[in-house]
Amino acid sequence: MEQETTVEPCRVCGARANLFFRDSRRFYKCPNCLLVFTNEMADPKFQETFYKGQWGAQDNMFWQKQADTLLPVITKIKGPRRILDFGSGSGALTEELRRRGYDVTPLEPMINGYLMDQSYPHRFDTVIAVEVFEHLLSLWEEIDEIEKVLTGDGIIVVSTLLTNPFIESPDSAEQFGAWWYKNDLTHVNFFCNRTIAVMAEMRDWYIDIYGNSLFVVKKQAYEG
């Protein structure tokens, strides 16, 4: 009989995280940065089938709304010259941004290979990661690769649902258990404002957080 694992090192800060919730997977909550995470990811074949199915699940209006959300945030900080769409899926968002006049390069591992294997002729001043960070088992390794292709004053724009509405509540485990976002078997990381702040402290980043679904990382201070 498999022995229950009740403590795991946090994927963000390394603190000892206790078992927080269990259904078909085990989820842990870090006492320091409040990341909720699991080490149990769907197998690669399932992931490929799932992701490709998701690519066709949204219509053009969905991607237009995504662009409408991202662009005011990006252009408020800087006028992007080159954008990397990290985890671009079908490329629909890439095409929508190109249609609006932006220079965008897609990067989807199942199509283009992994970022570490790319050889771009230039760096990017903006990297967008729309519904990507929640999928990353090797979170810091992927961030390291992103920073290698980012200009010194570049930004990373991350879109992912945050646990802010409930993570510090007494019944946070119960609310997490009822949260639809954790039911996706390819989702392994669930961030909140505290998690993002700890990540910023660890990397000397500047951050802006927009509501419960978007945050921006920058390596240099900027005026908003």
C-alpha positions as CSV (number, residue, x, y, z in Angstrom):
1,M,0.0,0.0,0.0
2,E,1.3,3.4,-1.0
3,Q,2.3,5.5,2.0
4,E,0.7,9.0,2.2
5,T,3.2,11.8,1.6
6,T,2.2,14.7,3.9
7,V,5.1,17.1,3.4
8,E,6.8,18.3,0.1
9,P,9.2,21.1,-0.6
10,C,7.5,24.2,-2.0
11,R,8.1,24.6,-5.8
12,V,8.6,28.3,-5.3
13,C,10.5,29.0,-2.1
14,G,11.5,25.5,-0.9
15,A,9.7,25.7,2.5
16,R,8.1,22.5,3.9
17,A,4.6,22.5,2.6
18,N,1.9,20.3,4.3
19,L,-0.8,18.3,2.6
20,F,-3.7,20.7,1.9
21,F,-6.3,18.9,-0.1
22,R,-6.6,15.5,-1.7
23,D,-8.9,14.1,-4.4
24,S,-7.4,12.0,-7.2
25,R,-4.2,14.1,-6.6
26,R,-2.4,15.4,-3.6
27,F,-2.1,19.2,-3.2
28,Y,0.2,21.0,-0.8
29,K,0.1,24.5,0.6
30,C,3.2,26.4,1.4
31,P,3.1,28.2,4.8
32,N,5.6,30.8,3.6
33,C,4.5,31.9,0.1
34,L,1.0,30.3,0.1
35,L,1.6,28.5,-3.2
36,V,-0.7,25.5,-3.6
37,F,0.9,22.8,-5.8
38,T,0.9,19.2,-6.7
39,N,3.6,17.0,-8.1
40,E,1.1,14.8,-9.9
41,M,0.8,15.7,-13.6
42,A,-1.2,14.0,-16.3
43,D,0.9,11.7,-18.5
44,P,2.4,13.2,-21.7
45,K,0.0,11.5,-24.1
46,F,-3.0,12.9,-22.2
47,Q,-1.4,16.3,-22.1
48,E,-0.9,16.3,-25.9
49,T,-4.5,15.2,-26.5
50,F,-5.9,17.7,-24.0
51,Y,-3.9,20.7,-25.1
52,K,-4.7,20.2,-28.8
53,G,-8.4,19.8,-27.9
54,Q,-8.2,23.0,-25.9
55,W,-6.7,24.9,-28.9
56,G,-10.0,24.6,-30.8
57,A,-12.2,25.3,-27.9
58,Q,-12.1,29.1,-28.1
59,D,-13.4,31.2,-31.0
60,N,-11.8,34.4,-32.4
61,M,-13.8,36.5,-30.0
62,F,-12.1,34.8,-27.0
63,W,-8.6,35.7,-28.4
64,Q,-9.7,39.3,-29.2
65,K,-10.8,39.7,-25.6
66,Q,-7.4,38.3,-24.4
67,A,-5.6,40.8,-26.6
68,D,-7.9,43.6,-25.3
69,T,-6.9,42.6,-21.7
70,L,-3.1,42.3,-22.4
71,L,-2.4,45.2,-24.6
72,P,-3.4,48.1,-22.2
73,V,-1.2,46.5,-19.5
74,I,1.8,46.0,-21.9
75,T,1.6,49.4,-23.6
76,K,1.2,51.2,-20.2
77,I,4.6,50.0,-19.2
78,K,6.4,50.1,-22.6
79,G,5.8,50.1,-26.3
80,P,6.7,46.5,-27.2
81,R,9.0,46.0,-30.2
82,R,9.2,42.2,-30.1
83,I,6.9,39.9,-28.2
84,L,7.4,36.2,-27.4
85,D,4.1,34.3,-26.9
86,F,5.4,31.6,-24.5
87,G,3.1,28.6,-24.6
88,S,1.2,29.9,-27.6
89,G,-0.9,26.8,-28.3
90,S,-2.6,27.0,-31.7
91,G,-1.1,30.5,-32.2
92,A,-4.5,32.2,-32.2
93,L,-3.4,34.9,-29.8
94,T,-0.1,35.4,-31.8
95,E,-2.2,36.0,-34.9
96,E,-4.6,38.4,-33.2
97,L,-1.6,40.5,-31.9
98,R,0.0,40.4,-35.3
99,R,-3.3,41.5,-36.9
100,R,-3.0,44.6,-34.6
101,G,0.5,45.4,-35.8
102,Y,2.7,43.7,-33.2
103,D,5.9,41.7,-33.9
104,V,5.1,38.4,-32.2
105,T,6.9,35.1,-32.2
106,P,5.0,32.0,-31.1
107,L,6.6,29.3,-28.9
108,E,4.6,26.1,-28.4
109,P,6.6,23.1,-27.2
110,M,4.5,20.6,-29.2
111,I,5.1,22.6,-32.4
112,N,8.3,24.6,-32.0
113,G,10.2,22.6,-29.3
114,Y,11.2,23.9,-25.9
115,L,12.6,27.4,-25.3
116,M,16.0,26.1,-24.2
117,D,16.4,24.6,-27.7
118,Q,15.6,27.8,-29.6
119,S,18.2,30.1,-31.2
120,Y,16.6,33.5,-31.8
121,P,18.4,36.2,-33.6
122,H,17.4,38.8,-31.0
123,R,16.0,39.1,-27.5
124,F,12.4,40.1,-26.7
125,D,11.3,43.1,-24.7
126,T,8.0,41.4,-23.8
127,V,7.2,37.8,-23.0
128,I,3.5,36.9,-22.6
129,A,2.5,33.6,-20.8
130,V,-1.3,33.2,-21.1
131,E,-2.5,30.3,-19.0
132,V,1.0,28.7,-18.8
133,F,2.5,29.1,-15.4
134,E,0.0,26.9,-13.7
135,H,1.2,24.0,-15.9
136,L,5.0,24.2,-15.1
137,L,6.4,21.5,-12.9
138,S,9.9,22.9,-13.5
139,L,8.8,26.5,-12.7
140,W,12.1,28.2,-12.0
141,E,13.9,26.4,-14.8
142,E,11.4,27.7,-17.3
143,I,11.6,31.2,-15.8
144,D,15.4,31.0,-16.2
145,E,15.0,30.2,-19.9
146,I,12.6,33.1,-20.3
147,E,15.0,35.6,-18.7
148,K,17.7,34.4,-21.1
149,V,15.7,35.7,-24.1
150,L,14.4,38.8,-22.3
151,T,16.0,42.2,-22.8
152,G,17.5,43.9,-19.7
153,D,14.4,46.2,-19.3
154,G,12.0,43.6,-20.6
155,I,8.7,42.4,-18.9
156,I,6.9,39.1,-18.4
157,V,3.2,39.2,-18.5
158,V,1.5,36.3,-16.8
159,S,-2.1,35.4,-17.0
160,T,-3.3,32.7,-14.5
161,L,-6.2,32.5,-12.0
162,L,-5.1,33.4,-8.5
163,T,-6.3,32.0,-5.2
164,N,-6.6,35.4,-3.6
165,P,-10.4,35.2,-2.9
166,F,-10.0,32.2,-0.5
167,I,-6.4,31.2,0.2
168,E,-6.2,32.8,3.7
169,S,-9.7,31.9,4.7
170,P,-10.2,29.3,7.6
171,D,-12.0,27.1,5.1
172,S,-9.5,27.6,2.3
173,A,-9.1,23.8,1.7
174,E,-12.9,23.4,1.3
175,Q,-13.0,26.3,-1.1
176,F,-10.1,25.0,-3.1
177,G,-11.8,21.6,-3.3
178,A,-14.8,23.3,-4.9
179,W,-12.7,25.4,-7.3
180,W,-13.1,24.4,-10.9
181,Y,-9.6,25.6,-11.9
182,K,-7.9,22.8,-9.9
183,N,-9.8,20.1,-11.8
184,D,-7.7,20.5,-14.9
185,L,-5.2,17.6,-14.6
186,T,-2.5,19.7,-16.3
187,H,-2.6,22.4,-13.7
188,V,0.0,21.9,-11.0
189,N,0.6,25.5,-9.6
190,F,-1.9,27.9,-8.0
191,F,-0.5,31.3,-7.1
192,C,-1.7,34.2,-5.0
193,N,-0.4,37.7,-4.3
194,R,1.8,36.4,-1.5
195,T,3.4,33.8,-3.8
196,I,4.1,36.5,-6.5
197,A,5.6,38.8,-3.8
198,V,8.0,36.1,-2.6
199,M,9.0,35.3,-6.1
200,A,9.8,38.9,-6.6
201,E,11.9,39.1,-3.5
202,M,13.8,36.0,-4.5
203,R,14.7,37.4,-8.0
204,D,14.8,41.2,-7.2
205,W,11.9,41.8,-9.5
206,Y,9.4,44.6,-9.6
207,I,5.8,43.5,-10.0
208,D,2.3,44.8,-10.7
209,I,-0.7,42.7,-10.0
210,Y,-4.0,43.3,-11.9
211,G,-7.0,41.7,-10.1
212,N,-7.0,38.0,-9.6
213,S,-5.8,36.8,-13.0
214,L,-2.8,38.9,-14.3
215,F,0.6,40.0,-13.1
216,V,3.6,41.7,-14.7
217,V,7.2,41.0,-13.8
218,K,10.0,43.5,-14.6
219,K,13.7,43.4,-13.7
220,Q,14.0,47.2,-13.5
221,A,11.8,49.8,-11.8
222,Y,9.3,51.6,-14.0
223,E,6.7,54.3,-13.4
224,G,3.1,53.2,-13.9
